[in-house]
Amino acid sequence: MNRLKILSLYDNIYYIAIGVLLVSLFKYTFFLIPIYLFYIRKRQIFTLTFIITSIFSFRMILKVFKPFRINKTITGIVMDVKDNSYILKLYNQKVILYTNNTLSLGDKVKVEGYYREINYPTIPFDYNDYYLKHDIKYQFFANKIEKKNSINIYLIRNNLIKYFDNNYSKTSSSFYKSLLLGYKNDLEIKSDLNTLGISHLFSISGLHILILVKFLSLFLKKKYINIILVIYIFITGFSPSVIRASFMVILANFLTYKKYEFSKLDILSFIFISLLFINPYYIYDMGFELSFLITTSIIISDFDNKFKTLKYSFLCFLMSLPLTVNMNNQINILSPFYNILLIVFFSIIFMPITFITAFIRNFKPYELLCDLFIKVINFLSNFKLSVIEVPSMSSIEILFYYTFIFIFFKMKKGIYLIILMFFIFIKGNITIGGYVKIFDCGQGDSSLIKTSNYTILIDCYNDTYKYLTKQGIRHIDYLIITHGHDDHAGDLMDIYYSNITVSTLVVSYYDNTELTLNALNYYKNVLYFKSGSTLNLKNIKIECLAPRVNSNNVNNISLVLKIYVLKKVFLFMGDFENEESLVNLNIKCDILKVGHHGASNAFTKSFIDKADPKIAVISCGAYNKFKHPHKEVIEYLEYKKIKYHITYINKTYTYHKIFT
């Protein structure tokens, strides 16, 4: 990357943008660091930077800590349609609306019902954090809905979606809606596009706006193009990437007309600051992040003309890699080459034809072009050798990543890039010390034991395997299923068909449930455990305390496991209800995984007295119909002064030890 060139007195806006960025990412204290640096290096803009970042800090505080208010009767507009719910926009917030009524985008409704605060399991994905960042805190369950007349941008967008659905084939319609409206809900090749690393081609961004502007400039003046771009922002539902790209054009046209000498970086920085002032939560939007990241990288890069297109494609690939990795957990090393080929195709052929034929009904050549494109994408996506699965990256790791990228471009030494890529690819296989996690996976059970030698998963529920994939865990040494109920073994076949390999499946000797018996047809290396079974591994010992006998109650054929690991003793109870039968055994433990999600019928005071745990962990979901954990269980734990950890409240329980 070249040194940022100062073109005029105004070329300091990006310093302020950096300050706003740091406030957005690190909240309210770290912005003092860039302020201090600006005072040293850019004293002439210190006052302005300090004022703007201070105002923005206050804006962030108001946004993050704003009071959420909701009543039993609400009125709002449907701004998004999900599989089994709707996003309803109220006057000052949004809610997730659940109803048996069929609603459409843009419908204005008055709803009566009840609400509750969002509390989803955080494994495999933290939807609580996701929704809060999108200004959504409540779920609303409708008892009565009344539709009201309204004209709004969402209604206009919905009418356009219906127009394409009603007048074109399914394939053509999905392409028109995606490329012109940014509506990708029924685009069948989404997963293939992600595999190839070219999904951005179907997310309206700078490329699409540039092609649209060039197309419109053939027969319209700039001022009319600006008006169309503003309308287009409304039609596409205020997509951050569309806003960024459109206002880049609009502002550039305006400044050229006024003869102000602002650079592209100035314009981009001004738009960045303005959008975050409007909505600070944009900083968490993937489209917003990628749009500004890629555009900034291109603006400040300095490549010679030799293989320039390839260099830009490679730059975009590197700069967007952490975000795409955290989204898809895979890297396609041929992505830069696919981008070059397909961007040329998109720019010269596909997008212009899409704009021209958008309102020509049943235009067969376009449908044939879409079919051809799908076949090419399907063919390329089946070439799996270029796809490498990688774990997600933490914020600190992303910071180090971009530091290495900067050094790479600054010093032009490939060794830094090699070191960086090597770290990304292997870090999922590196375990320092070890840990035990009892997951916040909802109304079910799933726990992970990870040491430098072994990976052991006890029960699997609610797509736990997706979390393992994000952590870079590709192999399980022992997959232990306490019993074959769905809330403990629901992911058994998903794990089998995933890219995670399993060396040994461990099941209860008496487990004849349909779920477990079906899995035995696929998993070949199986251990059958019952009372007295043991497994001695390096630094791990597993003793099975139950079941001793068969039972008609499936819960009572559940495995009870005493595990010695990381210099602690864990007692995993599964759903075992006959705790009295274990009182005479050595059940002393440090951490107790409470039986049957804290149900009273799996709770015995004498058992708790004998086990005498320091910590009791209860795995259950919020608002569960069984009302787990039961009151008497919690009251006795409090009476015994045993610390308890409820997963839907305290989230995933983790015991981590660095030195084992």
PLY file of the C-alpha trace (Angstrom):
ply
format ascii 1.0
element vertex 660
property float x
property float y
property float z
element edge 659
property int vertex1
property int vertex2
end_header
0.00 0.00 0.00
1.29 3.41 -0.85
1.62 6.32 1.47
-1.61 8.30 1.65
-1.01 11.39 -0.48
-2.15 14.80 0.67
-3.92 16.42 -2.27
-5.37 19.45 -0.55
-6.10 21.06 2.79
-9.21 18.88 3.01
-7.35 15.59 2.81
-7.52 14.96 6.54
-11.06 13.62 6.80
-9.82 10.04 6.92
-8.08 10.81 10.22
-11.45 11.66 11.71
-12.94 8.54 10.10
-10.26 6.43 11.80
-11.23 7.96 15.13
-14.91 7.21 14.53
-14.01 3.66 13.49
-12.08 3.04 16.70
-14.91 4.45 18.78
-17.30 2.09 16.96
-15.15 -0.98 17.46
-13.69 -0.30 20.92
-16.47 1.82 22.38
-15.61 4.73 24.65
-12.05 4.56 25.96
-9.77 3.54 23.12
-10.65 6.59 21.06
-8.38 8.60 23.38
-5.37 6.84 21.80
-5.95 8.11 18.23
-6.88 11.51 19.62
-3.46 11.64 21.28
-1.75 10.50 18.08
-3.60 13.15 16.08
-2.42 15.74 18.61
1.17 14.71 17.93
1.06 14.30 14.13
-1.93 16.36 12.97
-2.31 19.13 15.51
-4.16 21.35 13.07
-7.15 18.98 13.06
-6.88 17.88 16.68
-9.75 20.08 17.88
-12.09 19.00 15.09
-11.21 15.31 15.56
-11.72 15.55 19.30
-15.13 17.24 18.93
-16.44 14.80 16.31
-15.24 11.63 18.05
-16.59 12.90 21.37
-20.00 13.59 19.81
-19.91 10.18 18.18
-19.04 8.53 21.50
-22.11 10.16 23.02
-24.15 9.03 20.00
-22.96 5.44 20.54
-23.87 5.58 24.23
-27.38 6.80 23.40
-27.81 4.06 20.83
-26.41 1.18 22.87
-28.12 2.12 26.13
-31.35 3.45 24.70
-34.43 2.21 26.57
-36.47 -0.44 24.76
-40.17 0.05 25.32
-42.96 -2.23 24.15
-46.63 -2.77 24.97
-49.15 -5.56 24.57
-50.51 -3.71 21.54
-48.07 -2.54 18.89
-48.27 -0.99 15.43
-45.54 -1.37 12.84
-44.50 -2.16 9.28
-43.18 -5.53 8.08
-39.64 -4.79 6.94
-38.38 -8.37 6.49
-39.90 -11.82 6.04
-38.19 -14.82 7.65
-38.98 -18.56 7.42
-41.41 -18.59 10.36
-41.45 -15.00 11.55
-41.38 -11.35 10.50
-39.26 -8.35 11.44
-41.64 -5.57 12.42
-40.42 -1.97 12.49
-41.99 0.14 15.22
-41.50 3.85 15.68
-38.28 3.51 17.70
-37.20 -0.15 17.47
-37.83 -3.50 15.80
-39.35 -6.74 17.07
-39.51 -10.33 15.82
-43.18 -11.06 15.16
-44.59 -14.60 15.32
-48.06 -15.15 13.88
-50.13 -17.73 12.00
-51.29 -14.98 9.65
-49.56 -14.57 6.30
-48.01 -11.14 5.96
-46.07 -9.47 3.18
-43.21 -7.04 3.06
-44.55 -3.51 3.62
-47.76 -4.51 5.42
-48.71 -2.11 8.20
-50.30 -4.01 11.09
-51.76 -3.43 14.51
-50.97 -6.42 16.70
-52.26 -7.57 20.08
-50.47 -10.30 22.00
-47.63 -10.86 24.42
-43.89 -10.30 24.25
-40.71 -11.51 25.86
-37.07 -10.60 25.72
-35.00 -12.49 23.15
-33.00 -15.29 24.72
-31.69 -17.76 22.17
-29.02 -20.40 22.77
-25.57 -18.98 22.02
-24.38 -22.27 20.47
-23.77 -22.59 17.59
-24.36 -18.87 16.94
-25.08 -15.98 19.28
-28.36 -14.68 17.85
-28.93 -12.60 21.00
-25.90 -10.48 20.15
-26.83 -10.45 16.46
-30.36 -9.17 17.04
-29.36 -6.61 19.66
-26.83 -5.17 17.21
-29.71 -4.87 14.74
-31.83 -2.98 17.25
-34.06 -5.95 18.14
-34.58 -6.94 21.76
-38.05 -8.52 21.89
-40.08 -11.35 20.39
-43.79 -10.60 19.98
-46.39 -13.39 19.77
-49.60 -12.26 18.08
-53.08 -13.20 19.23
-54.86 -10.73 16.97
-53.70 -8.83 13.87
-55.37 -5.99 12.02
-53.94 -4.77 8.71
-53.92 -1.04 8.01
-53.51 0.97 4.80
-50.02 2.31 4.24
-47.66 3.41 1.49
-44.00 2.85 2.36
-40.69 1.86 0.82
-41.06 -1.76 1.89
-44.41 -1.98 0.09
-42.82 -0.64 -3.09
-40.02 -3.20 -2.76
-42.55 -5.98 -2.17
-44.52 -4.99 -5.30
-41.37 -5.20 -7.38
-40.57 -8.62 -5.93
-44.11 -9.78 -6.76
-43.76 -8.36 -10.27
-40.69 -10.49 -10.98
-42.28 -13.57 -9.37
-45.48 -13.26 -11.40
-44.00 -12.43 -14.79
-40.81 -14.46 -15.06
-39.62 -18.01 -14.59
-38.39 -19.02 -11.14
-34.75 -18.88 -12.25
-34.96 -15.53 -14.04
-36.98 -14.03 -11.20
-34.41 -15.02 -8.58
-31.62 -13.41 -10.63
-33.54 -10.18 -11.27
-34.50 -9.87 -7.60
-30.97 -10.53 -6.40
-29.09 -8.35 -8.90
-31.56 -5.45 -8.98
-33.17 -5.48 -5.53
-30.62 -7.30 -3.37
-33.28 -9.90 -2.48
-31.51 -13.28 -2.30
-33.98 -15.36 -0.26
-34.77 -17.75 -3.13
-31.45 -17.68 -4.99
-30.65 -21.39 -5.30
-26.91 -21.02 -5.93
-26.10 -19.05 -2.76
-24.08 -21.86 -1.19
-22.14 -22.44 -4.42
-21.34 -18.73 -4.67
-20.05 -18.82 -1.09
-17.91 -21.86 -1.91
-16.32 -20.02 -4.84
-15.86 -16.84 -2.80
-17.85 -14.72 -5.26
-21.11 -14.17 -3.34
-20.42 -10.41 -3.47
-21.39 -10.47 -7.17
-24.98 -11.05 -6.06
-24.85 -8.47 -3.27
-25.52 -5.04 -4.71
-22.33 -3.01 -4.26
-19.97 -0.67 -6.04
-19.67 -2.86 -9.14
-23.44 -2.91 -9.67
-23.81 0.83 -9.05
-20.91 1.59 -11.42
-22.50 -0.50 -14.19
-25.89 1.11 -13.50
-24.42 4.61 -13.67
-22.59 3.86 -16.94
-25.79 2.43 -18.36
-27.87 5.45 -17.30
-25.23 7.94 -18.49
-25.90 6.83 -22.07
-29.16 8.77 -22.09
-29.42 10.79 -18.84
-27.62 13.78 -17.34
-25.82 13.49 -14.00
-28.47 15.29 -11.98
-31.12 12.80 -13.10
-28.79 9.91 -12.40
-28.36 11.25 -8.86
-32.15 11.27 -8.39
-32.44 7.70 -9.66
-29.67 6.57 -7.30
-31.53 8.06 -4.31
-34.70 6.23 -5.38
-32.65 3.06 -5.85
-31.41 3.29 -2.25
-35.05 3.22 -1.11
-35.99 0.33 -3.41
-33.12 -1.86 -2.18
-34.15 -1.40 1.43
-31.35 0.93 2.54
-28.60 -1.63 2.05
-25.40 -0.10 3.51
-23.32 -1.16 0.51
-25.82 0.47 -1.89
-25.87 3.65 0.20
-22.07 3.78 0.21
-21.68 3.20 -3.53
-24.55 5.52 -4.52
-23.44 8.41 -2.35
-19.87 8.02 -3.59
-21.21 8.82 -7.06
-23.66 11.52 -5.91
-21.11 13.32 -3.73
-18.39 13.07 -6.38
-20.75 14.61 -8.95
-21.71 17.40 -6.55
-18.12 18.24 -5.58
-17.03 18.20 -9.21
-19.86 20.59 -10.03
-18.83 22.88 -7.14
-15.14 22.48 -8.07
-14.13 21.34 -4.59
-10.91 19.34 -4.52
-11.83 16.41 -2.34
-10.13 13.10 -2.99
-11.94 9.77 -3.28
-10.68 8.91 0.20
-12.17 12.17 1.51
-15.54 11.33 0.00
-15.46 7.77 1.29
-14.46 8.94 4.78
-17.22 11.54 4.89
-19.84 8.95 3.88
-18.45 6.50 6.45
-18.75 9.06 9.27
-22.22 10.17 8.17
-23.67 6.66 7.96
-22.36 5.72 11.39
-23.83 8.90 12.85
-27.20 7.89 11.37
-26.92 4.32 12.66
-23.87 3.21 14.69
-25.02 -0.41 14.35
-24.04 -0.32 10.67
-20.52 -1.15 11.87
-21.74 -4.70 12.57
-23.31 -5.17 9.13
-21.30 -7.50 6.88
-22.21 -5.56 3.72
-21.15 -2.29 5.33
-17.84 -3.76 6.54
-16.92 -5.37 3.23
-18.01 -2.37 1.16
-15.84 0.15 3.00
-12.96 -2.25 3.56
-12.62 -3.20 -0.10
-13.17 0.34 -1.41
-10.60 1.83 0.98
-8.06 -0.85 0.05
-8.46 -0.11 -3.65
-8.22 3.65 -3.16
-5.00 3.60 -1.13
-3.30 0.82 -3.09
-0.57 1.62 -5.60
-0.03 -1.10 -8.20
1.83 -0.80 -11.48
0.08 -1.81 -14.70
1.65 -5.28 -14.87
-1.07 -7.81 -13.93
-2.95 -4.92 -12.32
-6.36 -6.60 -12.46
-5.02 -9.75 -10.84
-3.30 -7.70 -8.13
-6.50 -5.85 -7.30
-8.43 -9.12 -7.17
-5.81 -10.62 -4.85
-5.89 -7.47 -2.67
-9.69 -7.68 -2.33
-9.38 -11.38 -1.50
-6.85 -10.73 1.27
-8.66 -7.75 2.77
-12.04 -9.48 2.91
-10.69 -12.86 4.05
-11.28 -12.53 7.85
-14.90 -11.49 7.31
-15.65 -14.21 4.78
-13.89 -16.81 6.93
-16.05 -15.91 9.94
-19.12 -16.17 7.72
-18.36 -19.39 5.80
-15.37 -20.96 7.60
-13.74 -21.76 4.31
-11.28 -20.24 1.85
-11.28 -20.88 -1.88
-7.71 -20.22 -3.02
-8.92 -19.81 -6.62
-11.33 -17.04 -5.60
-9.12 -14.20 -7.02
-9.10 -15.89 -10.44
-12.83 -16.58 -10.38
-13.39 -12.92 -9.53
-11.39 -11.73 -12.53
-13.23 -13.98 -14.97
-16.68 -13.35 -13.60
-16.32 -9.60 -13.03
-15.47 -9.21 -16.72
-18.47 -11.36 -17.63
-20.72 -9.45 -15.21
-19.56 -6.01 -16.28
-19.68 -6.50 -20.04
-22.49 -9.01 -20.53
-24.61 -10.13 -17.59
-25.45 -6.91 -15.71
-26.13 -4.75 -18.79
-28.49 -7.42 -20.14
-30.13 -7.64 -16.70
-30.82 -3.88 -16.69
-32.07 -3.86 -20.28
-34.38 -6.88 -20.00
-35.70 -6.27 -16.46
-39.14 -5.24 -17.73
-39.30 -7.36 -20.89
-41.50 -10.27 -19.93
-40.45 -13.83 -20.73
-37.24 -12.85 -22.46
-35.97 -16.35 -23.26
-32.33 -15.45 -24.03
-31.93 -14.09 -20.49
-33.34 -17.28 -19.02
-30.88 -19.31 -21.10
-28.06 -17.04 -19.91
-29.09 -17.64 -16.27
-29.21 -21.40 -16.82
-25.76 -21.33 -18.39
-24.40 -19.28 -15.50
-25.87 -21.74 -12.96
-24.27 -24.70 -14.76
-20.88 -22.96 -14.75
-21.18 -22.11 -11.04
-22.27 -25.66 -10.17
-19.35 -27.10 -12.16
-16.76 -24.84 -10.52
-18.15 -25.37 -7.01
-17.75 -29.14 -7.37
-14.00 -28.63 -7.67
-13.38 -29.05 -3.93
-9.58 -29.28 -4.01
-9.28 -25.50 -3.96
-11.53 -25.15 -0.88
-9.83 -25.15 2.52
-11.86 -25.17 5.72
-10.57 -22.84 8.43
-11.72 -21.81 11.93
-13.25 -18.45 12.74
-10.99 -15.59 13.77
-11.30 -13.60 16.99
-11.09 -9.80 17.11
-7.48 -9.95 18.33
-6.56 -12.39 15.57
-8.16 -10.12 12.97
-6.16 -7.18 14.32
-2.93 -9.17 13.98
-4.01 -10.31 10.51
-4.34 -6.78 9.17
-1.07 -5.79 10.84
0.70 -8.59 8.94
-1.07 -7.61 5.71
0.15 -4.03 6.14
3.71 -5.25 6.71
3.43 -7.52 3.67
2.41 -4.70 1.34
4.83 -2.25 2.92
7.93 -4.47 2.83
6.95 -6.57 -0.20
8.13 -9.77 1.52
6.01 -12.85 0.93
7.32 -14.56 4.07
4.94 -12.46 6.19
1.99 -13.61 4.10
3.10 -17.23 4.33
3.41 -17.02 8.12
-0.03 -15.44 8.34
-1.74 -18.03 6.16
0.01 -20.87 7.97
-1.34 -19.57 11.28
-4.90 -19.26 9.90
-4.91 -22.80 8.56
-3.45 -24.63 11.58
-4.62 -22.65 14.60
-7.74 -24.79 15.01
-5.50 -27.78 15.71
-3.52 -25.98 18.42
-4.76 -26.41 22.00
-2.90 -24.70 24.82
-3.65 -26.65 27.98
-7.24 -27.82 27.79
-10.84 -26.95 28.57
-14.25 -28.35 29.33
-17.31 -26.58 27.92
-20.94 -27.27 28.82
-22.72 -25.52 26.00
-25.60 -23.10 26.09
-27.40 -25.09 23.40
-31.01 -24.61 24.49
-33.29 -27.27 26.00
-30.79 -30.07 25.56
-27.28 -31.24 26.36
-23.92 -30.92 24.66
-20.49 -30.74 26.29
-16.95 -30.66 24.91
-13.70 -31.82 26.48
-10.61 -30.65 24.61
-7.01 -31.37 25.55
-3.79 -31.43 23.57
-4.32 -35.17 23.03
-8.06 -35.77 22.81
-11.34 -34.25 21.72
-14.40 -35.71 23.45
-17.97 -34.62 22.75
-20.65 -35.68 25.25
-24.07 -35.49 23.61
-24.84 -33.35 20.58
-27.82 -31.06 20.18
-28.88 -27.91 18.32
-26.20 -27.94 15.59
-23.30 -28.18 18.01
-21.19 -29.50 15.14
-21.42 -26.08 13.46
-19.76 -24.54 16.51
-17.00 -27.16 16.31
-16.48 -26.28 12.66
-16.14 -22.60 13.53
-13.53 -23.53 16.14
-11.55 -25.52 13.59
-12.32 -28.87 15.22
-12.41 -31.43 12.42
-11.99 -34.62 14.43
-13.67 -36.12 17.50
-11.87 -38.97 19.25
-14.87 -40.05 21.33
-18.46 -39.05 20.65
-20.39 -40.10 23.76
-24.19 -40.30 23.60
-25.73 -40.62 27.06
-29.04 -41.83 25.59
-31.00 -41.60 22.36
-33.38 -38.76 23.04
-33.34 -35.98 20.46
-32.27 -33.31 22.96
-29.09 -35.31 23.61
-28.41 -37.03 20.28
-30.18 -34.86 17.71
-26.97 -34.07 15.82
-25.73 -37.67 15.51
-26.36 -38.02 11.79
-25.51 -34.38 11.03
-22.06 -34.98 12.49
-21.71 -38.14 10.42
-22.50 -36.28 7.18
-20.42 -33.23 8.12
-16.69 -32.82 7.55
-16.01 -33.84 11.16
-14.59 -37.33 11.55
-15.34 -39.52 14.59
-12.98 -42.28 15.74
-15.26 -43.94 18.29
-18.94 -43.69 19.16
-19.82 -44.49 22.78
-23.43 -45.41 23.64
-25.33 -46.90 26.54
-25.33 -50.71 26.59
-29.11 -50.71 27.03
-29.93 -47.98 24.49
-32.46 -49.35 21.98
-33.91 -46.01 20.91
-34.60 -45.52 17.21
-32.21 -42.61 16.98
-29.26 -44.54 18.40
-29.99 -47.79 16.54
-30.12 -45.90 13.25
-26.74 -44.29 13.96
-25.18 -47.70 14.61
-25.73 -48.53 10.93
-23.28 -45.77 10.03
-20.77 -45.48 12.88
-18.62 -48.60 12.72
-16.31 -48.26 15.74
-18.71 -48.40 18.72
-18.17 -48.87 22.48
-21.10 -49.98 24.66
-20.92 -48.56 28.21
-22.68 -49.57 31.39
-21.92 -49.40 35.11
-18.30 -50.46 35.66
-17.05 -49.58 32.16
-13.92 -47.44 32.10
-11.82 -45.63 29.56
-8.23 -44.75 30.45
-6.64 -42.15 28.21
-3.60 -39.96 28.57
-4.45 -37.51 31.39
-8.15 -38.44 31.14
-10.04 -41.18 32.94
-13.72 -41.92 32.32
-15.71 -44.11 34.71
-19.27 -45.16 33.95
-21.44 -45.26 37.11
-24.77 -46.06 35.44
-26.87 -47.69 34.11
-26.59 -50.99 35.95
-29.77 -52.54 34.56
-32.18 -52.02 31.68
-35.25 -49.84 32.18
-38.48 -49.00 30.37
-37.73 -45.39 31.23
-35.22 -44.27 28.59
-33.87 -41.62 30.96
-32.74 -44.34 33.34
-30.60 -46.10 30.73
-28.73 -42.79 30.36
-24.97 -42.91 30.92
-23.67 -41.36 34.14
-19.99 -40.50 33.67
-17.36 -39.54 36.21
-14.51 -37.91 34.31
-11.09 -37.05 35.70
-9.60 -34.35 33.48
-7.47 -31.20 33.88
-6.97 -32.03 37.57
-10.71 -31.76 38.23
-13.49 -34.31 38.63
-16.63 -33.82 36.51
-19.82 -35.79 37.01
-22.10 -35.86 33.94
-25.56 -37.13 34.86
-27.29 -37.14 31.47
-31.02 -37.53 32.13
-30.56 -40.23 34.77
-33.40 -39.99 37.30
-32.61 -42.77 39.79
-30.02 -40.84 41.80
-30.71 -42.84 44.97
-29.04 -45.87 43.37
-25.76 -43.95 43.12
-25.51 -42.65 46.68
-23.39 -45.59 47.88
-20.86 -45.09 45.06
-17.90 -42.72 44.95
-19.67 -39.74 43.42
-17.57 -36.97 44.96
-16.87 -34.35 42.30
-15.76 -30.77 41.69
-18.23 -29.89 38.92
-21.64 -31.54 38.68
-23.53 -31.52 35.40
-27.00 -31.64 37.00
-29.27 -34.43 35.76
-32.25 -33.99 33.45
-31.84 -30.22 33.01
-32.63 -29.51 36.66
-35.89 -31.47 36.84
-37.21 -32.29 40.30
-37.69 -36.00 39.43
-33.94 -36.32 38.84
-32.99 -34.60 42.08
-32.13 -36.19 45.42
-30.83 -34.25 48.41
-28.74 -37.18 49.66
-27.10 -37.40 46.22
-26.15 -33.72 46.31
-24.82 -34.12 49.86
-22.63 -37.06 48.86
-21.39 -35.56 45.57
-20.64 -32.24 47.32
-19.72 -30.31 44.15
-18.17 -26.86 44.17
-20.14 -25.90 41.05
-23.41 -27.27 39.63
-24.13 -26.66 35.95
-27.70 -26.90 34.65
-28.23 -27.07 30.88
-31.66 -25.85 29.82
-33.31 -23.38 27.48
-35.08 -20.13 28.26
-38.89 -20.24 28.41
-38.86 -24.06 28.22
-42.26 -25.72 28.63
-41.00 -27.97 31.44
-40.05 -24.93 33.56
-36.55 -26.32 34.12
-34.71 -25.85 36.39
-37.27 -26.52 39.08
-37.48 -24.29 42.11
-36.64 -26.96 44.71
-33.40 -27.83 42.90
-32.18 -24.23 42.95
-33.29 -23.70 46.55
-31.32 -26.73 47.78
-28.19 -25.71 45.85
-28.46 -22.29 47.48
-29.02 -23.89 50.88
-25.85 -25.98 50.40
-24.02 -22.85 49.18
-23.12 -24.56 45.93
-22.50 -22.14 43.07
-24.83 -22.92 40.21
-24.56 -22.03 36.54
-27.73 -22.07 34.40
-26.83 -22.04 30.71
-29.70 -19.91 29.40
-28.80 -17.24 31.98
-25.04 -17.56 32.39
-24.42 -19.00 28.89
-21.78 -21.63 28.11
-19.87 -22.87 31.15
-16.11 -23.11 30.56
-13.40 -24.58 32.74
-10.01 -23.79 31.21
-6.60 -24.82 32.47
-3.41 -23.72 30.70
-0.99 -25.99 32.54
-2.17 -29.60 32.83
0 1
1 2
2 3
3 4
4 5
5 6
6 7
7 8
8 9
9 10
10 11
11 12
12 13
13 14
14 15
15 16
16 17
17 18
18 19
19 20
20 21
21 22
22 23
23 24
24 25
25 26
26 27
27 28
28 29
29 30
30 31
31 32
32 33
33 34
34 35
35 36
36 37
37 38
38 39
39 40
40 41
41 42
42 43
43 44
44 45
45 46
46 47
47 48
48 49
49 50
50 51
51 52
52 53
53 54
54 55
55 56
56 57
57 58
58 59
59 60
60 61
61 62
62 63
63 64
64 65
65 66
66 67
67 68
68 69
69 70
70 71
71 72
72 73
73 74
74 75
75 76
76 77
77 78
78 79
79 80
80 81
81 82
82 83
83 84
84 85
85 86
86 87
87 88
88 89
89 90
90 91
91 92
92 93
93 94
94 95
95 96
96 97
97 98
98 99
99 100
100 101
101 102
102 103
103 104
104 105
105 106
106 107
107 108
108 109
109 110
110 111
111 112
112 113
113 114
114 115
115 116
116 117
117 118
118 119
119 120
120 121
121 122
122 123
123 124
124 125
125 126
126 127
127 128
128 129
129 130
130 131
131 132
132 133
133 134
134 135
135 136
136 137
137 138
138 139
139 140
140 141
141 142
142 143
143 144
144 145
145 146
146 147
147 148
148 149
149 150
150 151
151 152
152 153
153 154
154 155
155 156
156 157
157 158
158 159
159 160
160 161
161 162
162 163
163 164
164 165
165 166
166 167
167 168
168 169
169 170
170 171
171 172
172 173
173 174
174 175
175 176
176 177
177 178
178 179
179 180
180 181
181 182
182 183
183 184
184 185
185 186
186 187
187 188
188 189
189 190
190 191
191 192
192 193
193 194
194 195
195 196
196 197
197 198
198 199
199 200
200 201
201 202
202 203
203 204
204 205
205 206
206 207
207 208
208 209
209 210
210 211
211 212
212 213
213 214
214 215
215 216
216 217
217 218
218 219
219 220
220 221
221 222
222 223
223 224
224 225
225 226
226 227
227 228
228 229
229 230
230 231
231 232
232 233
233 234
234 235
235 236
236 237
237 238
238 239
239 240
240 241
241 242
242 243
243 244
244 245
245 246
246 247
247 248
248 249
249 250
250 251
251 252
252 253
253 254
254 255
255 256
256 257
257 258
258 259
259 260
260 261
261 262
262 263
263 264
264 265
265 266
266 267
267 268
268 269
269 270
270 271
271 272
272 273
273 274
274 275
275 276
276 277
277 278
278 279
279 280
280 281
281 282
282 283
283 284
284 285
285 286
286 287
287 288
288 289
289 290
290 291
291 292
292 293
293 294
294 295
295 296
296 297
297 298
298 299
299 300
300 301
301 302
302 303
303 304
304 305
305 306
306 307
307 308
308 309
309 310
310 311
311 312
312 313
313 314
314 315
315 316
316 317
317 318
318 319
319 320
320 321
321 322
322 323
323 324
324 325
325 326
326 327
327 328
328 329
329 330
330 331
331 332
332 333
333 334
334 335
335 336
336 337
337 338
338 339
339 340
340 341
341 342
342 343
343 344
344 345
345 346
346 347
347 348
348 349
349 350
350 351
351 352
352 353
353 354
354 355
355 356
356 357
357 358
358 359
359 360
360 361
361 362
362 363
363 364
364 365
365 366
366 367
367 368
368 369
369 370
370 371
371 372
372 373
373 374
374 375
375 376
376 377
377 378
378 379
379 380
380 381
381 382
382 383
383 384
384 385
385 386
386 387
387 388
388 389
389 390
390 391
391 392
392 393
393 394
394 395
395 396
396 397
397 398
398 399
399 400
400 401
401 402
402 403
403 404
404 405
405 406
406 407
407 408
408 409
409 410
410 411
411 412
412 413
413 414
414 415
415 416
416 417
417 418
418 419
419 420
420 421
421 422
422 423
423 424
424 425
425 426
426 427
427 428
428 429
429 430
430 431
431 432
432 433
433 434
434 435
435 436
436 437
437 438
438 439
439 440
440 441
441 442
442 443
443 444
444 445
445 446
446 447
447 448
448 449
449 450
450 451
451 452
452 453
453 454
454 455
455 456
456 457
457 458
458 459
459 460
460 461
461 462
462 463
463 464
464 465
465 466
466 467
467 468
468 469
469 470
470 471
471 472
472 473
473 474
474 475
475 476
476 477
477 478
478 479
479 480
480 481
481 482
482 483
483 484
484 485
485 486
486 487
487 488
488 489
489 490
490 491
491 492
492 493
493 494
494 495
495 496
496 497
497 498
498 499
499 500
500 501
501 502
502 503
503 504
504 505
505 506
506 507
507 508
508 509
509 510
510 511
511 512
512 513
513 514
514 515
515 516
516 517
517 518
518 519
519 520
520 521
521 522
522 523
523 524
524 525
525 526
526 527
527 528
528 529
529 530
530 531
531 532
532 533
533 534
534 535
535 536
536 537
537 538
538 539
539 540
540 541
541 542
542 543
543 544
544 545
545 546
546 547
547 548
548 549
549 550
550 551
551 552
552 553
553 554
554 555
555 556
556 557
557 558
558 559
559 560
560 561
561 562
562 563
563 564
564 565
565 566
566 567
567 568
568 569
569 570
570 571
571 572
572 573
573 574
574 575
575 576
576 577
577 578
578 579
579 580
580 581
581 582
582 583
583 584
584 585
585 586
586 587
587 588
588 589
589 590
590 591
591 592
592 593
593 594
594 595
595 596
596 597
597 598
598 599
599 600
600 601
601 602
602 603
603 604
604 605
605 606
606 607
607 608
608 609
609 610
610 611
611 612
612 613
613 614
614 615
615 616
616 617
617 618
618 619
619 620
620 621
621 622
622 623
623 624
624 625
625 626
626 627
627 628
628 629
629 630
630 631
631 632
632 633
633 634
634 635
635 636
636 637
637 638
638 639
639 640
640 641
641 642
642 643
643 644
644 645
645 646
646 647
647 648
648 649
649 650
650 651
651 652
652 653
653 654
654 655
655 656
656 657
657 658
658 659
